[in-house]
């Protein structure tokens, strides 16, 4: 499996990649614009990500904006919606309300534990996928 992790905090970014390393390959981005660029390159290159982890509160382009651009790109390329895990200090209702309760989106509250991230991935990808 391939994952993209986007978090502007280098320590958090590294920790999430460690949590996912036993599930597959992880690429990272330090902000929303970089995440979108990496996602688009992977999709155009025929190797889309199986899931994306997005920090909700990144500067310039937040996670909700990144998801909106990802969904537009997927529609343009004829790709199915990629599962997305939002990483947030905000409440789940606040985040999910901003993305119209997309069923391919989960929210994990910070501080994120390995177990809470795995539970979200299992919900989105199924136990065999994570």
C-alpha positions as CSV (number, residue, x, y, z in Angstrom):
1,X,0.0,0.0,0.0
2,X,1.1,3.6,-0.6
3,X,0.4,6.5,1.7
4,X,0.9,10.2,1.6
5,X,1.3,12.1,4.9
6,X,0.9,15.9,4.9
7,X,1.6,17.7,8.2
8,X,3.6,21.0,8.5
9,X,5.0,19.8,11.9
10,X,8.1,17.8,11.1
11,X,7.9,15.7,14.3
12,X,4.3,14.8,13.7
13,X,5.0,14.1,10.0
14,X,7.8,11.7,10.9
15,X,5.7,10.0,13.7
16,X,2.8,9.3,11.3
17,X,5.1,7.8,8.7
18,X,6.6,5.6,11.4
19,X,3.0,4.5,12.4
20,X,2.3,3.6,8.8
21,X,5.6,2.1,7.9
22,X,4.6,-1.5,8.7
23,X,1.5,-1.1,6.4
24,X,3.4,0.1,3.3
25,X,5.3,2.9,1.6
26,X,4.9,6.4,2.9
27,X,5.7,9.6,1.2
28,X,5.5,13.0,3.0
29,X,4.7,16.6,2.3
30,X,5.4,19.6,4.6
31,X,2.4,21.6,3.5
32,X,-0.9,21.4,1.5
33,X,0.6,22.7,-1.8
34,X,3.3,20.1,-1.7
35,X,0.8,17.4,-0.8
36,X,-1.3,18.3,-3.8
37,X,1.7,18.3,-6.1
38,X,2.9,14.8,-4.8
39,X,-0.7,13.4,-5.1
40,X,-1.1,14.7,-8.6
41,X,2.3,13.3,-9.7
42,X,1.4,9.9,-8.3
43,X,-2.0,9.9,-9.9
44,X,-0.7,11.0,-13.3
45,X,2.1,8.5,-13.1
46,X,-0.3,5.6,-12.6
47,X,0.6,4.9,-9.0
48,X,-2.1,6.7,-6.9
49,X,-2.1,6.6,-3.2
50,X,-4.2,4.1,-1.2
51,X,-4.8,6.7,1.5
52,X,-3.8,10.2,2.4
53,X,-3.3,11.6,5.9
54,X,-3.9,15.4,6.1
55,X,-3.3,17.8,8.9
56,X,-6.4,20.0,9.0
57,X,-4.6,23.2,10.1
58,X,-1.7,23.8,7.7
59,X,-0.7,27.3,6.7
60,X,-1.6,28.6,3.2
61,X,-3.6,25.6,2.1
62,X,-5.4,23.7,4.9
63,X,-6.3,20.0,4.7
64,X,-9.9,20.8,3.7
65,X,-8.7,22.8,0.7
66,X,-6.3,20.0,-0.2
67,X,-9.1,17.5,-0.1
68,X,-11.3,19.7,-2.3
69,X,-8.5,19.8,-4.9
70,X,-7.8,16.1,-4.6
71,X,-11.5,15.3,-5.3
72,X,-11.5,17.6,-8.3
73,X,-8.4,16.0,-9.7
74,X,-9.8,12.5,-9.1
75,X,-13.0,13.4,-11.0
76,X,-11.0,14.9,-13.8
77,X,-8.8,11.8,-14.1
78,X,-11.7,9.3,-13.6
79,X,-10.2,8.0,-10.4
80,X,-12.2,6.7,-7.4
81,X,-12.2,8.8,-4.2
82,X,-9.0,8.2,-2.2
83,X,-9.6,7.5,1.5
84,X,-8.4,10.5,3.6
85,X,-7.7,10.6,7.3
86,X,-7.8,14.1,8.8
87,X,-5.4,14.7,11.7
88,X,-6.8,17.5,13.9
89,X,-7.0,19.1,17.2
90,X,-10.5,20.2,16.2
91,X,-13.6,18.0,16.9
92,X,-14.8,15.4,14.5
93,X,-18.1,17.3,13.8
94,X,-16.2,20.5,12.9
95,X,-14.0,18.7,10.4
96,X,-16.6,16.4,8.9
97,X,-19.0,19.3,8.6
98,X,-16.5,21.1,6.4
99,X,-16.3,18.1,4.0
100,X,-20.1,17.3,3.8
101,X,-19.7,14.0,5.7
102,X,-17.7,12.3,2.9
103,X,-17.8,8.6,3.7
104,X,-14.2,8.2,2.5
105,X,-13.0,10.5,5.2
106,X,-12.1,9.8,8.8
107,X,-10.9,12.1,11.6
108,X,-8.3,11.3,14.2
109,X,-7.9,13.7,17.0
110,X,-4.4,14.9,18.0
111,X,-2.4,13.7,19.8
112,X,-2.6,10.7,17.5
113,X,-1.8,7.2,18.8
114,X,-0.8,4.2,16.6
115,X,-4.1,2.5,17.7
116,X,-6.3,5.5,16.8
117,X,-4.7,5.8,13.4
118,X,-4.9,2.0,12.7
119,X,-8.6,2.1,13.7
120,X,-9.3,4.9,11.2
121,X,-7.3,3.1,8.5
122,X,-9.2,-0.2,9.2
123,X,-12.5,1.7,8.9
124,X,-11.6,3.2,5.5
125,X,-9.5,0.4,4.0
126,X,-10.8,-2.7,5.8
127,X,-8.8,-4.7,8.3
128,X,-6.9,-6.5,5.5
129,X,-5.9,-3.2,3.9
130,X,-4.2,-1.9,7.0
